[in-house]
Amino acid sequence: MTETKSPVLEAIREKFGEDVIEAGIFRGDEFVVVKRERVIDLLRFLKEDPGMSFEFLMDVTAVDWLGRKTPRFEVVYHLYSFSKNRRLRVKTPVPEEDPRVESATPLWKGANWFEREVYDMFGITFDGHPDLRRILLYDSFVGHPLRKDYPHDKRQPTVPTDEFPDPEKNVRVYIDEWKKRGE
């Protein structure tokens, strides 16, 4: 990491002071790490302040640092300013004992599905999310497969078996329908 002067990072440090855990430039990309309790305030500032103008939320993801870092999780927001042609990565640490962060959906509607994916894959809850439920896996799927402690050899059905109790019967129905239509 390189500590380089940046007007964006300086403005963030000035406004958020001790709530900024770390800020800098890594491999050409600016980043800031902020306390979980202030991440939405920071995101709002970055979006709404005319000097910042990070209008676009490119992605929300998470990292599981199991055994390497404490707190265990980190939620990562990738922002872009069209008007300033600038990117910024915002990270916030999330403890394993209370894996939750306030939702960014009031700021960016596009956060909806990103946060649902993080919830589905990592089990991190987004408080205030309008529809927090699984997005990639079915509701009865057990666990969160991108967590480092998810058993690598665990096997679960790829589709919910309760919805398709007899898949062969369903296939036979389609075959019978095709035969009737002459297909």
Contacts in CASP RR format, 6 or more apart in sequence:
PFRMAT RR
TARGET T0000
AUTHOR 0000-0000-0000
METHOD contacts of the structure
MODEL  1
MTETKSPVLEAIREKFGEDVIEAGIFRGDEFVVVKRERVIDLLRFLKEDP
GMSFEFLMDVTAVDWLGRKTPRFEVVYHLYSFSKNRRLRVKTPVPEEDPR
VESATPLWKGANWFEREVYDMFGITFDGHPDLRRILLYDSFVGHPLRKDY
PHDKRQPTVPTDEFPDPEKNVRVYIDEWKKRGE
1 22 0 8 1.000
1 24 0 8 1.000
1 25 0 8 1.000
1 26 0 8 1.000
2 24 0 8 1.000
2 25 0 8 1.000
2 26 0 8 1.000
2 28 0 8 1.000
3 24 0 8 1.000
3 25 0 8 1.000
4 24 0 8 1.000
4 25 0 8 1.000
6 24 0 8 1.000
6 25 0 8 1.000
6 30 0 8 1.000
8 30 0 8 1.000
8 52 0 8 1.000
8 86 0 8 1.000
8 88 0 8 1.000
9 23 0 8 1.000
9 24 0 8 1.000
9 25 0 8 1.000
9 30 0 8 1.000
9 32 0 8 1.000
11 49 0 8 1.000
11 51 0 8 1.000
11 52 0 8 1.000
12 20 0 8 1.000
12 23 0 8 1.000
12 32 0 8 1.000
12 42 0 8 1.000
12 45 0 8 1.000
12 46 0 8 1.000
13 20 0 8 1.000
13 23 0 8 1.000
15 45 0 8 1.000
16 34 0 8 1.000
16 38 0 8 1.000
16 41 0 8 1.000
16 42 0 8 1.000
16 45 0 8 1.000
19 34 0 8 1.000
19 35 0 8 1.000
19 37 0 8 1.000
19 38 0 8 1.000
19 42 0 8 1.000
20 32 0 8 1.000
20 33 0 8 1.000
20 34 0 8 1.000
21 33 0 8 1.000
21 34 0 8 1.000
21 35 0 8 1.000
21 93 0 8 1.000
22 31 0 8 1.000
22 32 0 8 1.000
22 33 0 8 1.000
23 30 0 8 1.000
23 31 0 8 1.000
23 32 0 8 1.000
23 33 0 8 1.000
24 30 0 8 1.000
24 31 0 8 1.000
24 32 0 8 1.000
25 31 0 8 1.000
29 87 0 8 1.000
29 88 0 8 1.000
29 89 0 8 1.000
30 86 0 8 1.000
30 87 0 8 1.000
30 88 0 8 1.000
30 89 0 8 1.000
31 88 0 8 1.000
31 89 0 8 1.000
31 90 0 8 1.000
31 91 0 8 1.000
32 42 0 8 1.000
32 88 0 8 1.000
32 89 0 8 1.000
32 90 0 8 1.000
32 91 0 8 1.000
33 91 0 8 1.000
33 92 0 8 1.000
33 93 0 8 1.000
34 42 0 8 1.000
34 90 0 8 1.000
34 91 0 8 1.000
34 92 0 8 1.000
35 92 0 8 1.000
35 93 0 8 1.000
36 92 0 8 1.000
36 93 0 8 1.000
36 94 0 8 1.000
36 101 0 8 1.000
39 75 0 8 1.000
39 77 0 8 1.000
39 90 0 8 1.000
39 92 0 8 1.000
39 101 0 8 1.000
39 102 0 8 1.000
40 102 0 8 1.000
40 104 0 8 1.000
40 107 0 8 1.000
42 90 0 8 1.000
43 77 0 8 1.000
43 79 0 8 1.000
43 90 0 8 1.000
43 104 0 8 1.000
43 107 0 8 1.000
44 107 0 8 1.000
45 52 0 8 1.000
46 52 0 8 1.000
46 54 0 8 1.000
46 79 0 8 1.000
46 88 0 8 1.000
46 90 0 8 1.000
47 53 0 8 1.000
47 54 0 8 1.000
47 55 0 8 1.000
47 79 0 8 1.000
47 107 0 8 1.000
47 108 0 8 1.000
51 84 0 8 1.000
52 81 0 8 1.000
52 84 0 8 1.000
53 81 0 8 1.000
53 82 0 8 1.000
53 83 0 8 1.000
53 84 0 8 1.000
54 79 0 8 1.000
54 80 0 8 1.000
54 81 0 8 1.000
54 86 0 8 1.000
54 88 0 8 1.000
55 80 0 8 1.000
55 81 0 8 1.000
55 82 0 8 1.000
55 83 0 8 1.000
56 79 0 8 1.000
56 80 0 8 1.000
56 81 0 8 1.000
56 82 0 8 1.000
56 108 0 8 1.000
57 77 0 8 1.000
57 78 0 8 1.000
57 79 0 8 1.000
57 104 0 8 1.000
57 107 0 8 1.000
57 108 0 8 1.000
57 110 0 8 1.000
57 111 0 8 1.000
57 114 0 8 1.000
58 78 0 8 1.000
58 79 0 8 1.000
58 80 0 8 1.000
58 87 0 8 1.000
59 76 0 8 1.000
59 77 0 8 1.000
59 78 0 8 1.000
59 114 0 8 1.000
60 75 0 8 1.000
60 76 0 8 1.000
60 77 0 8 1.000
60 78 0 8 1.000
60 104 0 8 1.000
60 111 0 8 1.000
60 114 0 8 1.000
60 115 0 8 1.000
60 117 0 8 1.000
60 118 0 8 1.000
61 75 0 8 1.000
61 76 0 8 1.000
61 78 0 8 1.000
61 114 0 8 1.000
61 117 0 8 1.000
61 118 0 8 1.000
62 73 0 8 1.000
62 74 0 8 1.000
62 75 0 8 1.000
62 76 0 8 1.000
62 94 0 8 1.000
62 118 0 8 1.000
62 121 0 8 1.000
62 122 0 8 1.000
62 124 0 8 1.000
62 146 0 8 1.000
63 73 0 8 1.000
63 74 0 8 1.000
63 76 0 8 1.000
64 72 0 8 1.000
64 73 0 8 1.000
64 122 0 8 1.000
64 146 0 8 1.000
64 147 0 8 1.000
64 148 0 8 1.000
65 71 0 8 1.000
65 72 0 8 1.000
65 73 0 8 1.000
65 74 0 8 1.000
66 72 0 8 1.000
66 147 0 8 1.000
66 148 0 8 1.000
66 149 0 8 1.000
67 148 0 8 1.000
71 93 0 8 1.000
71 94 0 8 1.000
71 95 0 8 1.000
71 96 0 8 1.000
72 94 0 8 1.000
72 95 0 8 1.000
72 96 0 8 1.000
73 93 0 8 1.000
73 94 0 8 1.000
73 95 0 8 1.000
73 96 0 8 1.000
73 99 0 8 1.000
73 122 0 8 1.000
73 124 0 8 1.000
74 91 0 8 1.000
74 92 0 8 1.000
74 93 0 8 1.000
74 94 0 8 1.000
75 91 0 8 1.000
75 92 0 8 1.000
75 94 0 8 1.000
75 101 0 8 1.000
75 118 0 8 1.000
75 124 0 8 1.000
76 89 0 8 1.000
76 90 0 8 1.000
76 91 0 8 1.000
77 89 0 8 1.000
77 90 0 8 1.000
77 91 0 8 1.000
77 104 0 8 1.000
78 87 0 8 1.000
78 88 0 8 1.000
78 89 0 8 1.000
79 87 0 8 1.000
79 88 0 8 1.000
79 89 0 8 1.000
79 90 0 8 1.000
80 86 0 8 1.000
80 87 0 8 1.000
80 88 0 8 1.000
81 87 0 8 1.000
81 88 0 8 1.000
92 101 0 8 1.000
94 100 0 8 1.000
94 101 0 8 1.000
94 124 0 8 1.000
99 122 0 8 1.000
99 123 0 8 1.000
99 124 0 8 1.000
99 125 0 8 1.000
100 124 0 8 1.000
100 125 0 8 1.000
100 126 0 8 1.000
100 127 0 8 1.000
101 124 0 8 1.000
101 125 0 8 1.000
101 126 0 8 1.000
101 127 0 8 1.000
102 126 0 8 1.000
102 127 0 8 1.000
102 128 0 8 1.000
103 111 0 8 1.000
103 115 0 8 1.000
103 126 0 8 1.000
103 127 0 8 1.000
103 128 0 8 1.000
103 129 0 8 1.000
103 130 0 8 1.000
103 132 0 8 1.000
104 111 0 8 1.000
104 115 0 8 1.000
104 126 0 8 1.000
105 111 0 8 1.000
105 112 0 8 1.000
105 115 0 8 1.000
105 126 0 8 1.000
105 128 0 8 1.000
105 129 0 8 1.000
105 130 0 8 1.000
112 129 0 8 1.000
112 130 0 8 1.000
112 131 0 8 1.000
113 135 0 8 1.000
115 126 0 8 1.000
115 129 0 8 1.000
115 132 0 8 1.000
116 129 0 8 1.000
116 131 0 8 1.000
116 132 0 8 1.000
116 133 0 8 1.000
116 134 0 8 1.000
116 135 0 8 1.000
117 135 0 8 1.000
117 136 0 8 1.000
118 124 0 8 1.000
118 126 0 8 1.000
119 125 0 8 1.000
119 126 0 8 1.000
119 129 0 8 1.000
119 132 0 8 1.000
119 133 0 8 1.000
119 134 0 8 1.000
119 135 0 8 1.000
120 134 0 8 1.000
120 135 0 8 1.000
120 136 0 8 1.000
120 137 0 8 1.000
120 144 0 8 1.000
121 136 0 8 1.000
121 144 0 8 1.000
121 145 0 8 1.000
121 146 0 8 1.000
121 147 0 8 1.000
122 144 0 8 1.000
122 146 0 8 1.000
122 147 0 8 1.000
123 143 0 8 1.000
123 144 0 8 1.000
123 147 0 8 1.000
125 132 0 8 1.000
126 132 0 8 1.000
133 139 0 8 1.000
134 141 0 8 1.000
137 145 0 8 1.000
138 159 0 8 1.000
138 160 0 8 1.000
138 163 0 8 1.000
139 160 0 8 1.000
140 160 0 8 1.000
140 162 0 8 1.000
141 156 0 8 1.000
141 160 0 8 1.000
142 156 0 8 1.000
143 150 0 8 1.000
144 150 0 8 1.000
164 170 0 8 1.000
END
